[in-house]
Amino acid sequence: MQALHFLAPVLIAVALAIIMTPATYRRLVERDSISAFFVRLASGLIAVAMLPLMVALCIEVYVLGRVILQQHWIGAAVSAGLLLVFADLWYAFPFAMCRASRRGT
């Protein structure tokens, strides 16, 4: 349990490092312009950063549910529900919209 509690903020730190990369890149490399490469880089890194953030939040909800409520199944159920919400809104929905726009509907 303590290892999971330690892992969650580590994953959040990784997500923050990934999310901040485009800002640092632009400040140092493309100070006076925004290239197509930068837009692709920023978009890709934000998509990647959402994964460790999603996992960290679900881990922390599980740990808190287990410790505070002293019920393993409640923490697991709420955490799994949050994982589905995050995955649907952050990955499935955008991919579905992208696919629909490519088909012209």
Helices and strands as residue ranges (DSSP letters): H 2-28, H 36-68, H 72-87, I 88-92, H 93-103
